[in-house]
Amino acid sequence: MELLKKRILEVGAVVSDQILKLDAILNHQVDPQLIKAIGQEFARLFGESKPTKVLTVESSGIPIAYATAYELGVPLVFARRKKPVTMVDDLYVERVPSFTKGIVTDIMVASEFLKADDRVLLVDDFIANGDAARGLIRIIERSGAELLGVGIAVEKAFQAGGSSIRERGIRVESLARIASLEGGRITFAD
């Protein structure tokens, strides 16, 4: 997606050879026009598979997943990282590490929002090592729902996350694939 790549080059800050900061458009401040375009692109890519739900993990994935769900006309479900007092029974819970936060957290989805007859599109902002995506995939599998594919805005292709999911035969569509951040320079894979 050329618009996303253009915005990455304009505002992306290379923190290290492993970390790209996109706070100006995805992770702290949100660019609504860009997010809308990303949602439209994911809807175009996955619409023919007829998803009934879009699933992401809080918090940075929510704007992209919302835009996608809106375009598809289906509900958005997001996995919670902290359990509110209102979330009491029948939860799908997975423990996942966060690459950028350097912590391990539980992610959880109430079973009432993910059923065996659902056709789920998983959407997230970044994939690095793929831990959050694999945790969400395990939740989908435990629910009995069908995983249609994974939509990722930015894939760090030099890390194993995207390829490890593709190796399982799961469709992964990444809108911008980063080949390298070496020397402080953003290099795209495609």
Residue frames as a rotation matrix with the C-alpha (Angstrom) as fourth column:
MET 1
0.590 0.807 0.000 0.00
0.807 -0.590 0.000 0.00
0.000 0.000 -1.000 0.00
GLU 2
-0.150 -0.762 0.630 1.86
0.760 -0.497 -0.420 3.03
0.633 0.415 0.653 -1.29
LEU 3
0.410 0.360 0.838 0.09
-0.189 -0.865 0.464 5.58
0.892 -0.349 -0.287 0.93
LEU 4
0.998 -0.049 -0.039 1.15
0.052 0.286 0.957 3.71
-0.036 -0.957 0.288 4.07
LYS 5
0.315 -0.945 0.086 4.74
0.949 0.315 -0.007 3.34
-0.020 0.084 0.996 2.84
LYS 6
-0.023 -0.269 0.963 4.87
0.419 -0.877 -0.235 7.05
0.908 0.398 0.133 2.02
ARG 7
0.698 0.372 0.612 3.63
-0.356 -0.561 0.747 7.99
0.622 -0.739 -0.259 5.52
ILE 8
0.860 -0.460 -0.223 6.11
0.485 0.598 0.638 5.57
-0.160 -0.657 0.737 7.13
LEU 9
-0.019 -0.917 0.399 8.98
0.943 -0.148 -0.297 7.27
0.331 0.370 0.868 5.30
GLU 10
0.111 0.136 0.984 7.63
0.093 -0.988 0.126 10.73
0.989 0.078 -0.122 6.25
VAL 11
0.438 0.245 0.865 7.13
-0.721 -0.479 0.500 10.17
0.536 -0.843 -0.033 9.99
GLY 12
0.881 -0.085 -0.466 8.77
0.251 0.918 0.306 6.87
0.402 -0.387 0.830 10.93
ALA 13
0.400 -0.781 0.479 11.58
-0.888 -0.460 -0.007 7.08
0.226 -0.423 -0.878 13.45
VAL 14
0.434 -0.360 -0.826 14.07
0.096 0.930 -0.355 4.23
0.896 0.075 0.438 13.57
VAL 15
0.816 -0.080 0.573 14.78
-0.573 -0.240 0.783 3.64
0.075 -0.967 -0.242 17.26
SER 16
-0.097 -0.839 0.535 17.13
-0.565 0.489 0.665 0.71
-0.819 -0.238 -0.522 16.65
ASP 17
-0.795 -0.251 -0.553 17.78
-0.603 0.427 0.674 -2.00
0.067 0.869 -0.490 14.08
GLN 18
-0.862 0.480 -0.162 14.74
0.494 0.868 -0.052 -3.78
0.115 -0.125 -0.985 15.58
ILE 19
-0.143 0.836 -0.529 12.26
0.805 -0.212 -0.554 -1.00
-0.575 -0.505 -0.643 16.43
LEU 20
-0.740 0.086 0.667 10.38
0.452 -0.670 0.588 1.44
0.498 0.737 0.457 14.20
LYS 21
-0.600 0.518 -0.610 8.41
0.454 -0.407 -0.793 4.19
-0.658 -0.753 0.009 15.93
LEU 22
-0.715 0.462 0.525 5.19
0.440 -0.287 0.851 5.18
0.544 0.839 0.002 14.15
ASP 23
-0.536 0.473 -0.700 3.57
0.722 -0.173 -0.670 7.10
-0.438 -0.864 -0.249 17.00
ALA 24
-0.780 0.180 -0.599 2.59
-0.281 -0.956 0.079 9.97
-0.559 0.230 0.797 14.68
ILE 25
-0.490 0.605 -0.628 0.22
-0.810 -0.050 0.584 7.82
0.322 0.795 0.514 12.59
LEU 26
-0.058 0.459 -0.887 -0.55
-0.171 0.870 0.462 4.48
0.984 0.178 0.028 14.32
ASN 27
-0.143 -0.158 -0.977 0.51
0.651 0.729 -0.213 4.04
0.746 -0.666 -0.001 17.92
HIS 28
-0.641 -0.025 -0.767 -0.10
0.681 -0.480 -0.553 7.28
-0.355 -0.877 0.324 19.80
GLN 29
-0.298 0.560 -0.773 -1.61
-0.549 -0.763 -0.340 9.77
-0.781 0.324 0.535 17.41
VAL 30
-0.218 0.321 0.921 -3.88
0.609 0.783 -0.129 8.32
-0.762 0.533 -0.367 14.72
ASP 31
-0.848 -0.038 -0.529 -4.08
-0.387 -0.638 0.666 9.59
-0.363 0.769 0.526 11.14
PRO 32
-0.075 0.931 0.358 -7.82
-0.225 0.334 -0.915 9.07
-0.972 -0.149 0.184 10.40
GLN 33
0.530 0.273 -0.803 -7.51
-0.815 -0.098 -0.572 9.28
-0.234 0.957 0.171 6.61
LEU 34
-0.442 -0.770 -0.460 -4.69
-0.818 0.556 -0.146 6.73
0.368 0.312 -0.876 6.59
ILE 35
-0.792 0.191 0.580 -6.55
-0.277 0.735 -0.619 4.42
-0.545 -0.651 -0.529 8.98
LYS 36
0.298 0.949 -0.102 -9.67
-0.479 0.056 -0.876 4.64
-0.826 0.309 0.472 6.81
ALA 37
0.323 -0.255 -0.911 -7.63
-0.927 0.107 -0.359 3.74
0.190 0.961 -0.202 3.72
ILE 38
-0.787 -0.615 0.055 -6.05
-0.606 0.752 -0.260 0.78
0.119 -0.238 -0.964 5.54
GLY 39
-0.416 0.728 0.545 -9.50
-0.241 0.490 -0.838 -0.46
-0.877 -0.480 -0.029 6.57
GLN 40
0.545 0.606 -0.579 -10.71
-0.693 -0.064 -0.718 -0.16
-0.473 0.793 0.385 2.99
GLU 41
-0.122 -0.688 -0.716 -7.69
-0.917 0.355 -0.185 -2.11
0.381 0.634 -0.673 1.74
PHE 42
-0.899 -0.169 0.404 -8.20
-0.353 0.827 -0.438 -4.94
-0.260 -0.537 -0.803 4.24
ALA 43
0.031 0.980 0.194 -11.90
-0.322 0.194 -0.927 -5.05
-0.946 -0.034 0.321 3.34
ARG 44
0.454 0.056 -0.889 -10.92
-0.890 -0.017 -0.456 -5.31
-0.041 0.998 0.042 -0.34
LEU 45
-0.491 -0.794 -0.359 -8.38
-0.789 0.580 -0.203 -8.06
0.369 0.183 -0.911 0.36
PHE 46
-0.995 0.018 0.095 -10.57
-0.039 0.824 -0.565 -10.17
-0.088 -0.566 -0.820 2.66
GLY 47
-0.430 0.901 -0.058 -14.16
-0.803 -0.411 -0.431 -9.19
-0.412 -0.139 0.900 1.82
GLU 48
-0.068 0.411 -0.909 -14.76
-0.802 0.520 0.295 -12.13
0.594 0.749 0.294 -0.52
SER 49
-0.738 -0.254 -0.625 -14.15
0.088 0.882 -0.462 -14.55
0.669 -0.396 -0.629 2.38
LYS 50
0.152 0.963 0.224 -17.19
-0.086 -0.213 0.973 -13.08
0.985 -0.168 0.051 4.19
PRO 51
-0.838 -0.464 -0.289 -15.87
0.258 0.129 -0.957 -12.43
0.482 -0.876 0.011 7.72
THR 52
0.333 0.937 -0.110 -18.45
0.543 -0.094 0.835 -12.19
0.771 -0.337 -0.540 10.51
LYS 53
0.925 -0.124 -0.359 -16.01
0.264 -0.471 0.842 -10.64
-0.273 -0.873 -0.403 13.02
VAL 54
0.341 -0.899 0.274 -12.77
-0.026 -0.300 -0.954 -8.68
0.940 0.318 -0.126 13.05
LEU 55
0.900 -0.107 -0.422 -10.48
0.435 0.266 0.860 -9.48
0.020 -0.958 0.287 15.98
THR 56
0.194 -0.886 0.421 -7.50
-0.033 -0.434 -0.900 -7.52
0.981 0.160 -0.114 17.32
VAL 57
0.094 -0.231 -0.968 -5.72
0.970 0.242 0.036 -6.90
0.226 -0.942 0.247 20.60
GLU 58
0.968 0.244 0.063 -5.85
0.223 -0.944 0.243 -3.64
0.119 -0.221 -0.968 22.52
SER 59
0.200 0.691 -0.695 -4.78
0.343 -0.714 -0.611 -0.99
-0.918 -0.116 -0.379 22.08
SER 60
-0.457 -0.478 -0.750 -2.87
-0.401 -0.642 0.653 0.02
-0.794 0.599 0.101 18.94
GLY 61
-0.948 0.098 0.304 -4.69
0.300 0.600 0.742 -2.45
-0.110 0.794 -0.598 16.71
ILE 62
-0.252 0.954 -0.165 -8.13
0.622 0.029 -0.783 -1.06
-0.742 -0.300 -0.600 17.54
PRO 63
-0.016 0.322 -0.947 -8.26
-0.454 -0.846 -0.280 1.88
-0.891 0.425 0.160 15.08
ILE 64
-0.713 -0.305 -0.632 -7.20
-0.700 0.242 0.672 -0.27
-0.052 0.921 -0.385 12.11
ALA 65
-0.914 0.403 0.041 -9.48
0.401 0.914 -0.059 -3.13
-0.061 -0.037 -0.997 13.12
TYR 66
-0.194 0.870 -0.454 -12.37
0.278 -0.395 -0.876 -0.70
-0.941 -0.296 -0.165 13.61
ALA 67
-0.200 0.072 -0.977 -11.89
-0.776 -0.621 0.113 0.80
-0.598 0.781 0.180 10.15
THR 68
-0.917 -0.174 -0.360 -11.76
-0.362 0.744 0.562 -2.70
0.170 0.645 -0.745 8.67
ALA 69
-0.717 0.697 -0.017 -14.85
0.592 0.597 -0.541 -3.90
-0.367 -0.398 -0.841 10.56
TYR 70
-0.135 0.657 -0.741 -16.71
-0.157 -0.753 -0.639 -0.74
-0.978 0.030 0.205 9.53
GLU 71
-0.435 -0.110 -0.894 -15.89
-0.873 -0.192 0.448 -1.31
-0.221 0.975 -0.012 5.87
LEU 72
-0.936 0.056 -0.347 -16.94
-0.061 0.947 0.316 -4.97
0.347 0.317 -0.883 6.12
GLY 73
-0.117 0.945 0.304 -20.10
-0.723 -0.291 0.626 -4.14
0.681 -0.146 0.718 8.10
VAL 74
0.338 0.159 -0.928 -19.26
0.362 0.888 0.284 -6.59
0.869 -0.431 0.243 10.91
PRO 75
0.992 0.044 0.117 -18.52
-0.092 -0.380 0.920 -6.27
0.085 -0.924 -0.373 14.64
LEU 76
0.028 -0.998 0.059 -15.04
-0.362 -0.065 -0.930 -5.63
0.932 0.005 -0.363 15.99
VAL 77
0.970 0.105 -0.219 -13.87
0.156 0.419 0.894 -7.67
0.185 -0.902 0.390 18.98
PHE 78
0.202 -0.959 0.200 -10.67
-0.483 -0.275 -0.831 -6.76
0.852 0.071 -0.519 20.77
ALA 79
0.307 -0.239 -0.921 -8.77
0.678 0.734 0.035 -8.90
0.668 -0.635 0.387 23.22
ARG 80
0.873 0.031 0.487 -8.34
-0.299 -0.755 0.583 -7.16
0.386 -0.655 -0.650 26.55
ARG 81
-0.110 -0.965 -0.236 -4.97
0.008 0.237 -0.971 -6.96
0.994 -0.109 -0.018 28.31
LYS 82
-0.959 -0.090 0.269 -6.46
-0.261 -0.096 -0.961 -6.23
0.112 -0.991 0.068 31.72
LYS 83
-0.536 0.782 -0.317 -9.51
0.643 0.622 0.448 -7.97
0.548 0.036 -0.836 33.09
PRO 84
-0.595 0.415 0.688 -12.25
-0.546 -0.837 0.032 -5.52
0.589 -0.357 0.725 34.11
VAL 85
-0.816 0.315 0.485 -14.61
-0.356 0.387 -0.850 -6.46
-0.456 -0.866 -0.203 36.94
THR 86
0.170 0.949 -0.265 -17.39
-0.827 -0.009 -0.562 -6.90
-0.536 0.315 0.784 34.38
MET 87
0.155 -0.221 -0.963 -15.50
-0.746 0.613 -0.261 -9.72
0.647 0.759 -0.070 32.65
VAL 88
0.062 -0.052 0.997 -16.18
-0.959 0.275 0.074 -12.65
-0.278 -0.960 -0.033 34.95
ASP 89
0.199 0.131 0.971 -16.94
-0.175 0.980 -0.097 -15.96
-0.964 -0.151 0.218 33.26
ASP 90
0.584 0.137 0.800 -16.15
0.580 0.619 -0.530 -17.98
-0.567 0.774 0.282 30.17
LEU 91
0.641 -0.484 -0.596 -13.02
-0.604 -0.797 -0.003 -16.31
-0.474 0.362 -0.803 28.92
TYR 92
0.784 -0.601 0.158 -10.47
0.567 0.588 -0.577 -17.39
0.254 0.542 0.801 26.37
VAL 93
0.834 -0.550 -0.045 -7.11
-0.420 -0.685 0.595 -16.38
-0.358 -0.478 -0.802 27.85
GLU 94
0.696 -0.713 0.085 -3.63
0.618 0.535 -0.576 -16.63
0.366 0.453 0.813 26.38
ARG 95
0.620 -0.611 -0.492 -0.31
0.178 -0.502 0.847 -15.46
-0.764 -0.613 -0.203 27.82
VAL 96
0.666 -0.372 0.646 1.80
0.697 0.001 -0.717 -13.53
0.267 0.928 0.260 25.28
PRO 97
-0.154 -0.778 -0.609 5.02
0.752 -0.492 0.439 -11.55
-0.641 -0.391 0.661 25.37
SER 98
0.938 0.347 -0.020 5.12
0.265 -0.750 -0.606 -8.04
-0.226 0.563 -0.795 23.88
PHE 99
0.239 -0.902 0.360 8.23
0.938 0.119 -0.326 -7.31
0.251 0.416 0.874 21.81
THR 100
-0.097 -0.302 0.948 8.07
0.269 -0.925 -0.267 -3.50
0.958 0.229 0.171 22.10
LYS 101
0.612 0.382 0.693 6.82
-0.509 -0.480 0.714 -3.35
0.605 -0.790 -0.099 25.70
GLY 102
-0.424 -0.883 -0.202 9.22
-0.439 0.395 -0.807 -6.02
0.792 -0.253 -0.555 26.95
ILE 103
-0.526 0.336 0.781 6.56
-0.777 0.185 -0.602 -7.65
-0.347 -0.923 0.164 29.15
VAL 104
-0.883 0.384 -0.271 4.39
0.221 0.848 0.482 -10.75
0.414 0.366 -0.833 29.21
THR 105
-0.644 0.738 0.202 0.64
-0.708 -0.474 -0.524 -10.21
-0.291 -0.480 0.827 29.55
ASP 106
-0.561 0.619 0.549 -2.57
0.544 0.776 -0.320 -12.16
-0.624 0.119 -0.772 29.36
ILE 107
-0.818 0.487 -0.306 -4.91
-0.569 -0.608 0.554 -11.36
0.084 0.628 0.774 26.51
MET 108
-0.766 0.597 0.240 -8.54
0.340 0.692 -0.637 -12.35
-0.546 -0.406 -0.733 26.90
VAL 109
-0.744 0.645 -0.175 -11.77
-0.500 -0.364 0.786 -12.49
0.443 0.672 0.593 24.94
ALA 110
-0.396 0.713 0.578 -15.17
-0.611 0.265 -0.746 -13.23
-0.685 -0.649 0.331 26.44
SER 111
-0.858 0.021 0.514 -16.61
0.279 0.858 0.431 -16.38
-0.432 0.513 -0.742 24.87
GLU 112
0.139 0.989 -0.054 -19.92
0.507 -0.118 -0.854 -14.62
-0.851 0.091 -0.517 24.23
PHE 113
0.505 0.027 -0.863 -18.21
-0.490 -0.814 -0.312 -12.54
-0.710 0.581 -0.398 21.50
LEU 114
-0.380 -0.633 -0.675 -16.42
-0.925 0.283 0.254 -15.35
0.030 0.720 -0.693 19.68
LYS 115
0.340 0.675 0.654 -18.52
-0.597 0.693 -0.404 -18.35
-0.726 -0.253 0.639 18.67
ALA 116
-0.304 -0.477 0.825 -17.88
0.185 0.819 0.542 -21.52
-0.934 0.318 -0.161 16.71
ASP 117
0.367 0.516 0.774 -19.93
0.851 0.149 -0.503 -20.25
-0.375 0.844 -0.385 13.75
ASP 118
0.721 -0.161 -0.674 -17.86
-0.190 -0.981 0.031 -17.05
-0.667 0.106 -0.738 13.41
ARG 119
0.540 -0.606 0.585 -15.58
0.819 0.217 -0.531 -16.41
0.195 0.766 0.613 10.44
VAL 120
0.764 -0.247 -0.596 -12.79
0.307 -0.673 0.673 -14.28
-0.567 -0.697 -0.438 11.89
LEU 121
0.513 -0.674 0.531 -10.38
0.427 -0.337 -0.839 -11.85
0.745 0.657 0.115 10.29
LEU 122
0.473 -0.479 -0.740 -7.47
0.779 -0.165 0.605 -11.03
-0.411 -0.862 0.295 12.60
VAL 123
0.552 -0.265 0.791 -6.16
0.411 -0.739 -0.534 -7.45
0.726 0.620 -0.298 12.11
ASP 124
0.578 -0.396 -0.713 -3.27
0.676 -0.256 0.691 -5.69
-0.457 -0.882 0.120 13.84
ASP 125
0.913 -0.232 -0.335 -0.99
-0.317 -0.921 -0.226 -2.71
-0.256 0.313 -0.915 13.38
PHE 126
0.051 -0.976 -0.211 2.43
-0.990 -0.022 -0.138 -4.43
0.130 0.216 -0.968 13.63
ILE 127
1.000 0.000 0.017 3.87
-0.004 0.964 0.266 -7.90
-0.016 -0.266 0.964 13.50
ALA 128
0.188 -0.980 0.072 7.41
-0.974 -0.195 -0.114 -8.54
0.126 -0.049 -0.991 14.70
ASN 129
-0.838 -0.505 0.207 7.91
-0.538 0.827 -0.160 -11.89
-0.091 -0.246 -0.965 16.42
GLY 130
-0.438 0.755 -0.488 4.21
-0.384 0.334 0.861 -12.72
0.813 0.565 0.144 16.05
ASP 131
-0.960 0.002 -0.282 3.49
0.238 0.541 -0.807 -13.55
0.151 -0.841 -0.520 19.67
ALA 132
-0.590 0.795 -0.139 0.29
-0.445 -0.465 -0.765 -11.50
-0.673 -0.390 0.628 19.92
ALA 133
-0.125 0.539 -0.833 -0.98
-0.972 0.104 0.213 -12.87
0.201 0.836 0.511 16.60
ARG 134
-0.605 -0.130 -0.785 -0.25
-0.128 0.990 -0.065 -16.46
0.786 0.061 -0.616 17.63
GLY 135
-0.951 0.301 -0.067 -2.04
0.102 0.102 -0.990 -15.84
-0.291 -0.948 -0.127 20.95
LEU 136
-0.289 0.882 -0.373 -5.10
-0.786 -0.440 -0.433 -14.54
-0.546 0.168 0.821 19.10
ILE 137
-0.256 0.144 -0.956 -4.95
-0.756 0.586 0.291 -17.50
0.602 0.797 -0.042 16.70
ARG 138
-0.905 -0.083 -0.417 -4.99
0.167 0.833 -0.528 -19.89
0.391 -0.548 -0.740 19.68
ILE 139
-0.699 0.711 -0.077 -8.02
-0.230 -0.325 -0.917 -18.05
-0.677 -0.623 0.391 21.07
ILE 140
-0.116 0.647 -0.753 -9.81
-0.991 -0.122 0.048 -18.36
-0.061 0.753 0.656 17.71
GLU 141
-0.514 -0.149 -0.844 -8.96
-0.382 0.922 0.069 -22.08
0.768 0.358 -0.531 17.56
ARG 142
-0.980 0.132 -0.150 -10.22
0.194 0.447 -0.873 -22.68
-0.048 -0.885 -0.464 21.12
SER 143
-0.474 0.852 -0.222 -13.49
-0.569 -0.488 -0.662 -20.92
-0.672 -0.188 0.716 20.29
GLY 144
-0.212 0.357 0.910 -14.05
0.541 0.818 -0.195 -23.21
-0.814 0.451 -0.367 17.31
ALA 145
0.655 0.421 -0.628 -14.35
-0.195 -0.709 -0.678 -20.19
-0.730 0.566 -0.382 14.99
GLU 146
0.555 -0.441 0.705 -12.79
0.821 0.424 -0.382 -20.20
-0.131 0.791 0.597 11.54
LEU 147
0.080 -0.631 -0.771 -9.73
0.088 -0.766 0.636 -18.01
-0.993 -0.118 -0.006 10.98
LEU 148
0.892 0.329 0.309 -9.95
0.339 -0.037 -0.940 -16.48
-0.298 0.944 -0.145 7.49
GLY 149
0.271 -0.848 0.455 -6.61
0.706 -0.145 -0.693 -14.71
0.654 0.509 0.560 7.56
VAL 150
0.243 -0.344 -0.907 -4.43
0.795 -0.464 0.390 -12.09
-0.555 -0.816 0.161 9.17
GLY 151
0.594 -0.041 0.803 -4.22
0.537 -0.724 -0.434 -8.46
0.599 0.689 -0.408 8.05
ILE 152
0.225 -0.632 -0.742 -1.15
0.844 -0.255 0.473 -6.56
-0.487 -0.732 0.476 9.26
ALA 153
0.980 0.086 -0.181 -0.49
0.005 -0.914 -0.406 -2.89
-0.200 0.397 -0.896 8.55
VAL 154
0.412 -0.906 -0.096 3.30
-0.847 -0.342 -0.407 -3.08
0.336 0.249 -0.908 9.08
GLU 155
0.985 -0.170 -0.041 5.30
0.175 0.950 0.259 -6.29
-0.005 -0.262 0.965 9.06
LYS 156
0.295 -0.955 0.008 8.90
-0.886 -0.271 0.377 -6.34
-0.358 -0.118 -0.926 10.17
ALA 157
0.873 0.159 -0.460 9.84
-0.405 0.761 -0.507 -9.00
0.270 0.629 0.729 7.61
PHE 158
-0.093 -0.981 -0.169 13.32
-0.486 0.193 -0.853 -9.37
0.869 0.003 -0.494 9.11
GLN 159
-0.632 0.011 0.775 11.68
-0.726 0.340 -0.598 -10.90
-0.270 -0.940 -0.207 12.20
ALA 160
-0.998 -0.005 -0.070 9.95
-0.029 0.935 0.354 -14.29
0.064 0.355 -0.933 12.15
GLY 161
-0.571 0.816 0.088 6.35
-0.222 -0.050 -0.974 -13.37
-0.791 -0.575 0.210 13.05
GLY 162
0.189 0.693 -0.695 4.75
-0.880 -0.195 -0.434 -13.14
-0.436 0.694 0.573 9.62
SER 163
-0.280 -0.369 -0.887 6.66
-0.794 0.607 -0.002 -16.06
0.539 0.704 -0.463 8.13
SER 164
-0.980 -0.086 0.182 5.91
-0.183 0.762 -0.621 -18.33
-0.085 -0.642 -0.762 11.12
ILE 165
-0.190 0.978 0.091 2.17
-0.334 0.023 -0.942 -17.77
-0.923 -0.209 0.322 10.62
ARG 166
0.244 0.215 -0.946 2.39
-0.967 -0.015 -0.253 -18.23
-0.069 0.977 0.204 6.84
GLU 167
-0.708 -0.612 -0.353 4.23
-0.623 0.776 -0.097 -21.52
0.333 0.151 -0.931 7.43
ARG 168
-0.738 0.530 0.418 1.09
-0.045 0.579 -0.814 -22.77
-0.674 -0.619 -0.403 9.19
GLY 169
-0.695 0.459 0.553 -0.84
0.710 0.322 0.626 -22.23
0.109 0.828 -0.550 5.96
ILE 170
0.218 0.752 -0.622 -2.59
0.758 -0.531 -0.377 -19.10
-0.614 -0.389 -0.686 7.24
ARG 171
0.229 -0.046 0.972 -3.10
0.810 -0.545 -0.216 -16.25
0.540 0.837 -0.088 4.80
VAL 172
0.118 -0.269 -0.956 -1.21
0.690 -0.670 0.274 -13.14
-0.714 -0.692 0.107 5.93
GLU 173
0.373 0.031 0.927 -1.60
0.772 -0.565 -0.291 -9.84
0.515 0.824 -0.235 4.07
SER 174
0.039 -0.453 -0.891 0.83
0.754 -0.571 0.323 -7.12
-0.655 -0.685 0.319 5.15
LEU 175
0.881 0.436 0.184 0.37
0.451 -0.656 -0.605 -3.66
-0.143 0.616 -0.775 3.65
ALA 176
0.610 -0.785 0.105 3.96
-0.650 -0.572 -0.501 -2.53
0.453 0.237 -0.859 4.27
ARG 177
0.898 -0.388 -0.208 6.78
0.437 0.842 0.316 -5.03
0.052 -0.375 0.926 4.75
ILE 178
0.699 -0.709 0.097 9.97
-0.714 -0.681 0.163 -3.67
-0.049 -0.183 -0.982 6.28
ALA 179
0.734 -0.511 -0.447 13.09
0.178 0.780 -0.600 -5.57
0.655 0.361 0.664 5.15
SER 180
-0.118 -0.866 -0.487 15.55
0.916 0.094 -0.390 -3.67
0.383 -0.492 0.782 7.34
LEU 181
0.959 0.271 0.089 16.02
0.207 -0.876 0.436 -0.81
0.196 -0.400 -0.895 9.76
GLU 182
0.332 -0.920 -0.211 19.79
0.901 0.243 0.358 -1.10
-0.278 -0.309 0.910 9.74
GLY 183
-0.648 -0.727 0.226 21.80
0.758 -0.643 0.107 2.10
0.068 0.241 0.968 9.85
GLY 184
-0.552 0.495 -0.671 18.70
0.168 -0.723 -0.671 4.08
-0.817 -0.482 0.316 10.81
ARG 185
-0.728 0.233 -0.645 17.24
-0.677 -0.397 0.620 3.61
-0.111 0.888 0.447 7.33
ILE 186
0.065 0.844 0.532 13.82
-0.354 0.518 -0.779 2.14
-0.933 -0.137 0.332 6.49
THR 187
-0.779 -0.289 -0.557 14.05
-0.624 0.264 0.736 -0.38
-0.066 0.920 -0.385 3.66
PHE 188
0.245 0.955 0.169 10.89
-0.850 0.295 -0.437 -2.02
-0.467 -0.037 0.884 2.32
ALA 189
-0.368 -0.316 0.875 10.74
-0.050 0.946 0.321 -5.68
-0.929 0.074 -0.363 1.32
ASP 190
0.069 0.461 0.885 8.56
0.866 0.413 -0.282 -5.08
-0.496 0.786 -0.370 -1.73
